[in-house]
Amino acid sequence: MTERTDGTTDANTGEYPAGNPGDQPAAPAPYKAPPSIAPTTPYAGPVAPRTNTLAIVALVTGFCCNIAAVITGHIALSQIKRTGEAGKGLAIAGLVLGYASIGLTAVLLVVLVFFTAAMGAFVTAVTGATSSVTSESTSGPTGQIGAAYFDEGYLLVGTGSTVVDLYIDPMCPYCGQFDIANGDTLAALVEDGSITLRLHSLTFLDEASQGSEYSTRASAALTCEASINPESTLDYLAALFANQPTEGTTGLSDDELVALSDGGSSIAECVTGEQYHAWSQQNTDAALTGPIPGAEIASIQGTPTVLIDGVQYDGPIGDPQALADAILGVTS
């Protein structure tokens, strides 16, 4: 034990406590001091509310996806009303853009429907008109024009009681031989009223003219002459065979075919306009496939073919007397 200057001693050590003499020991603290807290500012503004995410989505999709903008806009407004979040203006802007886009789309669809309907009607009208023209071109002319009997499919000269049908092709060399031998005889029998001559100019030798379709062009030119200058029909037929091209060549040009006509009216427009090409080809199809009206044969198998009142002539093609006898024999 030690003695302090104030005369007290330490109970444990026997020493006096440190300090000045006469100091009282410190009383124990009844509680701990609270932790230090930063002072708050009494006038700070309120914290801004969070912006609603769907409101932002509504605004963005309003520029590209109208239905999504409308849906998300309505959902966003509902959430904002419930939670107090910010973004009401964004949601409304998205709704306006969405509805405006829907309205514009509806208007465009209506315009598109009417435009499509109008175009469809226009196309139908044009197609119908084209089909009508094509149908007329395909079916060919009808009725009678000059010596051309379009419904029946032949060129007719003469008024005799005996009917002679002559099937020829302008490119056929045997037809040329036949006409040179028998042309004058047939023309005389037409002139004296003994026969009615029906000419069938075919086109099956188009393939023998190097792509120029000479048989079609020449047959159509003969039809032009028969319809425009009917009195010159047989003269034009004789001119065709007198100037017959060699089989396998391109044949006469259209201008040369026009020049063969010695009728009173020009056939140039008819020839160059290909007015009777389709009709000539249809006659060929009908002759080759048959039936042949009023004939003993079913179809035409080659040219020249001569039918005398429906009976096929099988005599020599280079003997005009034999042909005349056959015709006059039927007549008598």
SVG drawing of the C-alpha trace seen along z (x, -y; Angstrom):
<svg xmlns="http://www.w3.org/2000/svg" viewBox="-77 -25 81 67">
<polyline fill="none" stroke="black" stroke-width="0.4" points="0.0,0.0 1.3,-3.4 0.2,-6.7 -0.9,-9.4 -0.4,-13.1 -4.0,-13.5 -3.6,-10.9 -5.6,-8.2 -4.3,-4.9 -5.2,-2.5 -7.4,0.2 -5.8,2.8 -2.2,1.7 -2.2,-0.2 -1.2,-3.3 -3.0,-6.5 -4.8,-7.2 -3.1,-9.4 -4.3,-13.0 -4.3,-16.1 -4.9,-15.9 -8.5,-16.5 -9.9,-15.3 -12.9,-13.1 -13.1,-9.9 -15.2,-10.2 -18.6,-8.8 -19.4,-6.0 -21.4,-7.1 -25.0,-5.8 -25.3,-5.2 -23.2,-5.5 -23.3,-8.6 -25.2,-8.2 -23.3,-7.8 -22.6,-11.0 -25.3,-11.7 -24.8,-14.2 -27.2,-17.1 -30.0,-17.2 -30.9,-20.2 -34.3,-21.4 -35.2,-22.9 -34.2,-20.2 -36.7,-19.5 -38.7,-16.2 -37.1,-13.2 -38.5,-13.0 -40.6,-9.9 -39.3,-7.2 -40.5,-7.3 -42.7,-4.4 -40.9,-2.1 -43.9,-1.2 -44.6,-4.9 -41.2,-5.0 -41.9,-1.9 -45.2,-3.3 -43.5,-6.5 -40.8,-4.5 -43.1,-1.9 -45.4,-4.7 -43.0,-5.4 -42.8,-1.8 -45.5,0.4 -48.9,-1.2 -50.7,1.6 -47.9,2.2 -47.8,-1.6 -51.6,-1.6 -51.4,1.5 -48.4,0.4 -49.7,-3.2 -52.9,-2.1 -51.0,0.2 -48.6,-2.5 -51.4,-5.0 -53.0,-2.4 -49.7,-1.8 -49.0,-5.5 -52.4,-6.2 -51.8,-3.4 -48.2,-4.0 -47.8,-7.7 -44.8,-7.2 -43.8,-9.8 -44.2,-9.4 -47.9,-10.2 -47.0,-12.5 -44.8,-9.9 -47.6,-7.3 -50.1,-9.8 -47.7,-10.7 -47.3,-7.0 -51.1,-6.6 -51.5,-9.5 -48.8,-8.2 -50.2,-4.7 -53.8,-5.7 -52.7,-8.1 -50.7,-5.4 -53.6,-3.0 -55.9,-5.6 -53.4,-6.3 -52.9,-2.6 -56.7,-2.1 -57.0,-5.0 -54.1,-3.5 -55.8,-0.1 -59.1,-1.6 -57.3,-3.5 -55.4,-0.3 -58.6,1.7 -60.3,-0.8 -57.1,-1.1 -56.8,2.6 -60.5,2.9 -60.2,0.2 -57.1,1.7 -58.7,5.1 -61.7,3.7 -59.4,1.9 -57.3,5.0 -60.5,7.0 -61.8,4.5 -58.5,4.4 -58.2,8.2 -61.8,8.6 -61.2,6.2 -58.0,7.9 -59.6,11.3 -62.4,10.1 -59.9,8.8 -57.9,12.0 -61.0,14.1 -62.1,12.1 -58.6,12.4 -58.5,16.2 -61.9,16.9 -61.2,14.8 -63.6,12.9 -67.2,14.0 -69.7,13.8 -68.9,13.1 -66.7,10.4 -66.3,10.4 -65.4,14.0 -64.3,14.9 -66.8,17.1 -65.3,16.9 -67.8,19.1 -67.5,21.9 -63.7,21.6 -63.1,21.1 -62.9,18.7 -65.7,19.1 -65.9,18.3 -68.5,19.4 -72.1,20.4 -72.2,23.8 -74.1,26.7 -71.1,28.9 -69.0,28.0 -65.2,28.5 -63.2,28.1 -59.5,27.5 -57.1,27.8 -53.6,26.3 -50.6,24.9 -48.8,21.9 -45.4,23.5 -46.3,27.0 -44.5,27.7 -47.1,30.3 -49.8,27.6 -47.8,25.3 -47.6,28.1 -51.4,28.7 -52.2,25.0 -50.0,24.6 -51.6,27.6 -55.2,27.1 -55.6,23.5 -57.0,22.3 -59.4,25.3 -60.9,24.6 -61.1,20.8 -63.0,21.7 -65.4,24.0 -66.1,21.2 -66.6,18.7 -69.1,20.9 -71.1,21.6 -70.2,25.3 -68.8,25.3 -68.6,23.5 -65.0,23.6 -64.2,23.4 -60.5,22.7 -58.9,23.9 -55.4,22.4 -53.6,24.2 -50.5,23.4 -49.0,26.7 -45.8,26.0 -44.9,23.0 -42.1,25.0 -40.5,25.2 -39.9,21.5 -37.1,20.9 -39.3,19.3 -41.0,16.7 -44.3,18.6 -44.7,18.1 -47.7,20.5 -49.6,18.5 -48.6,15.1 -49.5,16.2 -52.8,17.8 -53.7,14.7 -52.7,12.5 -55.0,14.6 -57.8,14.1 -57.1,10.3 -57.4,10.3 -60.6,12.4 -62.2,10.1 -61.1,6.8 -61.0,7.7 -63.2,10.8 -63.2,10.8 -59.4,11.2 -59.3,14.2 -58.2,16.7 -55.8,14.3 -54.1,13.8 -54.0,17.6 -52.3,18.0 -49.8,15.3 -48.9,17.0 -48.0,20.2 -46.4,18.5 -44.0,16.8 -43.9,19.8 -40.7,19.8 -38.6,23.0 -39.6,25.1 -37.2,24.5 -36.7,20.8 -38.2,17.8 -40.5,17.1 -41.9,13.8 -41.9,10.8 -45.1,9.0 -44.3,6.3 -43.9,8.8 -47.2,10.5 -48.9,7.1 -47.4,6.4 -48.9,9.6 -52.4,8.1 -53.8,6.5 -57.2,5.7 -58.7,2.3 -58.0,1.8 -54.8,2.2 -54.4,5.1 -51.3,3.6 -52.9,2.8 -54.6,6.1 -51.4,8.0 -49.0,6.1 -51.6,6.0 -51.7,9.8 -55.5,9.6 -56.2,13.2 -53.2,15.1 -55.1,16.7 -58.1,17.6 -55.8,19.3 -54.2,21.3 -57.5,22.3 -58.7,23.5 -55.6,25.7 -56.2,27.2 -59.8,28.0 -58.8,29.6 -56.0,31.7 -58.1,32.9 -61.5,33.2 -64.2,33.9 -64.6,32.5 -68.3,31.5 -70.1,33.4 -66.9,35.3 -66.2,39.0 -62.8,38.5 -62.4,37.8 -59.6,35.2 -57.0,33.8 -53.9,35.9 -51.9,33.9 -52.0,31.3 -53.2,30.8 -56.5,32.5 -59.5,32.1 -63.1,33.1 -65.8,33.1 -69.1,32.9 -67.4,34.5 -65.7,37.3 -61.9,37.2 -60.4,36.9 -57.5,39.5 -56.6,38.8 -53.2,37.4 -52.6,33.8 -50.8,32.8 -53.7,33.8 -56.2,31.0 -58.5,33.1 -58.7,35.9 -59.8,33.4 -62.3,31.8 -63.7,35.1 -64.1,36.1 -65.9,32.8 -68.1,32.8 -68.8,36.5 -70.3,35.7 -72.1,32.7 -73.7,34.8"/>
</svg>
